[in-house]
Amino acid sequence: MRITLGLAAAGGLLVAPLTGGAATAYRQFRVTNDTARIVECVLLVDGHTRTYLKVHPGKAYFDTFSEGRQLQLACMRGKEGVYGPLKLGVDYRFVAAPSDRVDLAAN
């Protein structure tokens, strides 16, 4: 019994520093495709590739990120080379742009 309590107490000491910090706020990033074509982009988080997006017309991509992350979108047929930094908690949408391109707009 004594050994079990000792191990449980030691386990509690190891976990306490990991959970004792300030709570990290998480917010959602969302982008909806309002165009008639499939939009292909790379989602960059803190300058590194996170995922390859292929958003079909009328569909949306969304994910949750911690505050302080730098989000960018690099779209294959985008009006701009890279969109960003993008804000968490804001709903974005792809819209048609001239010359068969797409643009990003905030709702």
HELIX and SHEET records of a PDB file:
HELIX    1   1 ARG A    2  THR A   19  1                                  18    
SHEET    1   A 4 ALA A  60  SER A  66  0                                        
SHEET    2   A 4 TYR A  26  ASN A  33 -1                                        
SHEET    3   A 4 ASP A  91  ALA A  97  1                                        
SHEET    4   A 4 ARG A 101  ALA A 106 -1                                        
SHEET    1   B 4 HIS A  48  VAL A  55  0                                        
SHEET    2   B 4 VAL A  39  VAL A  45 -1                                        
SHEET    3   B 4 LEU A  71  CYS A  75 -1                                        
SHEET    4   B 4 TYR A  83  LEU A  86 -1                                        
END                                                                             
